[in-house]
Amino acid sequence: MKPFFSEVSAADILHEKNRARELRRSEWWKRRRAAGLCHYCHERFPPAALTMDHLIPLVRGGRSTKGNIVPACKACNSKKQYALPWEWEADRAG
């Protein structure tokens, strides 16, 4: 399946990346990461090994909000890239 990309400006992406940096320093994120659980593969990792992933990627119109950010292991985050969760799940299953 060819992914759909929305028209998102570089300025919008930069703004959302800055918001993500702010969230990364928050107690909310530290608690989410402290659980050590990857949102995608459900494996346990040391908290420092988890990355911040946007369920709906910034380049596809996603925002840096608590409802759109999940902890992910580096392998899952790298494999998912710009896919939406349901696209990535379909690719993994197929």
Secondary structure as the mmCIF struct_conf table of DSSP 4:
data_model
#
loop_
_struct_conf.conf_type_id
_struct_conf.id
_struct_conf.beg_label_comp_id
_struct_conf.beg_label_asym_id
_struct_conf.beg_label_seq_id
_struct_conf.end_label_comp_id
_struct_conf.end_label_asym_id
_struct_conf.end_label_seq_id
HELX_LH_PP_P HELX_LH_PP_P1 LYS A 2 PHE A 4
HELX_RH_AL_P HELX_RH_AL_P1 ALA A 10 ARG A 24
TURN_TY1_P TURN_TY1_P1 ARG A 25 ARG A 25
BEND BEND1 SER A 26 SER A 26
HELX_RH_AL_P HELX_RH_AL_P2 GLU A 27 ALA A 34
TURN_TY1_P TURN_TY1_P2 ALA A 35 ALA A 35
STRN STRN1 LEU A 37 LEU A 37
TURN_TY1_P TURN_TY1_P3 HIS A 39 CYS A 41
STRN STRN2 ARG A 44 ARG A 44
HELX_RH_3T_P HELX_RH_3T_P1 PRO A 47 ALA A 49
STRN STRN3 LEU A 50 HIS A 54
BEND BEND2 LEU A 55 ILE A 56
HELX_RH_3T_P HELX_RH_3T_P2 LEU A 58 ARG A 60
TURN_TY1_P TURN_TY1_P4 GLY A 61 GLY A 61
BEND BEND3 THR A 65 THR A 65
HELX_RH_3T_P HELX_RH_3T_P3 LYS A 66 ASN A 68
STRN STRN4 ILE A 69 CYS A 73
HELX_RH_AL_P HELX_RH_AL_P3 LYS A 74 LYS A 80
TURN_TY1_P TURN_TY1_P5 GLN A 81 TYR A 82
HELX_RH_AL_P HELX_RH_AL_P4 PRO A 85 ALA A 93
#
